[in-house]
Amino acid sequence: MAFFKGSDYALTPLFEPDARGETVFRGLRARRLRHPEAVLEHTVALRDRLDSVAQEYFAESRDWRWLAEANPDVLFPEDLLWSPAATEPDDPSVEMGHARVGRVVIVPRRREVP
């Protein structure tokens, strides 16, 4: 399998052959999650996006995954910035969900690139 240079999956091992030497599944094992060191706190502002926050702190929008890994208390990465619950469910003019303005998001140390 080919991945882009710098991909989080580039160093992920393939599934091992079983006892008979047959490959049970052609693909990758689950990617190991890192446990990055928390360095900064970012307070969510209106219209923040994970890629724009990553661009601000890491100078690379693709590194939004680091924000997700540094904040394991959320199930889905977008929950760092956006609440799925409607604030006024009876009002059809209100969007489903709202921005988590004021929420503090942990920002990890920037990844060292060899």
C-alpha positions in Angstrom: 0.0 0.0 0.0 1.3 3.4 -0.9 0.8 6.5 1.3 1.8 10.1 0.9 5.0 11.2 2.5 4.3 12.2 6.1 1.0 10.3 6.3 0.0 9.1 9.7 -0.4 5.6 8.2 3.0 5.4 6.4 4.6 3.4 9.3 1.5 1.4 10.2 2.3 -2.4 10.0 0.3 -4.7 7.9 -1.7 -7.6 9.3 0.6 -10.7 10.0 -0.1 -14.0 8.2 -1.8 -16.6 10.3 -0.3 -19.9 11.6 -0.6 -21.5 8.1 1.2 -18.5 6.5 -2.0 -17.2 4.9 -2.8 -13.5 5.0 -6.2 -13.3 6.7 -6.8 -9.7 5.8 -5.0 -7.6 3.3 -4.7 -4.2 4.9 -3.3 -2.3 7.8 -3.6 -2.8 11.5 -5.2 0.0 13.4 -3.0 3.1 13.6 -1.4 3.5 17.0 -2.5 6.7 18.7 0.2 8.9 20.1 -0.1 10.6 23.4 1.2 14.0 22.7 2.4 16.3 25.4 0.0 19.2 26.1 1.7 22.5 25.7 -1.0 25.2 25.1 -4.7 25.8 25.5 -6.8 27.2 22.7 -10.2 28.8 23.6 -12.7 28.1 20.8 -13.9 31.1 19.0 -16.9 31.5 16.6 -16.2 29.9 13.2 -13.1 28.0 14.4 -12.4 24.8 12.3 -10.0 22.0 13.2 -7.9 22.6 10.1 -7.7 26.4 10.7 -6.7 25.8 14.4 -4.0 23.3 13.3 -2.8 25.8 10.7 -2.5 28.5 13.4 -0.5 26.4 15.8 1.4 23.9 13.5 1.6 25.7 10.2 0.0 22.7 8.6 -3.7 22.2 8.3 -3.4 18.4 7.9 -2.2 18.1 11.5 -5.7 18.6 12.9 -5.4 14.9 14.0 -2.9 16.0 16.7 -5.6 18.2 18.2 -8.0 15.3 18.3 -5.4 12.9 19.9 -4.5 15.5 22.5 -8.2 15.8 23.6 -9.3 12.2 24.1 -12.4 13.2 26.0 -14.3 13.6 22.7 -15.5 10.7 20.5 -15.5 12.6 17.2 -12.9 15.3 16.4 -15.5 17.8 15.3 -17.0 17.7 18.8 -14.0 19.7 20.0 -15.5 22.8 18.3 -19.1 21.9 17.6 -21.9 20.6 19.8 -24.4 18.3 18.0 -27.3 19.3 20.3 -29.6 22.0 19.1 -30.0 24.9 21.5 -33.7 25.5 20.6 -35.0 22.3 19.0 -38.5 23.6 18.5 -37.4 26.6 16.4 -36.8 25.4 12.8 -34.8 28.5 12.0 -32.0 27.5 14.5 -29.3 25.2 13.0 -28.9 21.8 14.5 -26.0 22.2 16.9 -23.9 25.2 17.8 -20.3 26.2 18.1 -18.6 25.5 21.4 -17.4 29.1 21.9 -15.3 29.3 25.0 -14.4 25.7 25.2 -10.8 25.0 26.0 -8.9 22.7 23.6 -5.5 21.3 24.5 -2.9 22.0 21.8 0.1 19.5 21.8 3.7 20.2 21.1 4.4 20.5 17.4 5.5 17.2 15.8 9.2 17.0 15.2 9.8 16.2 11.5 13.1 14.4 10.7 
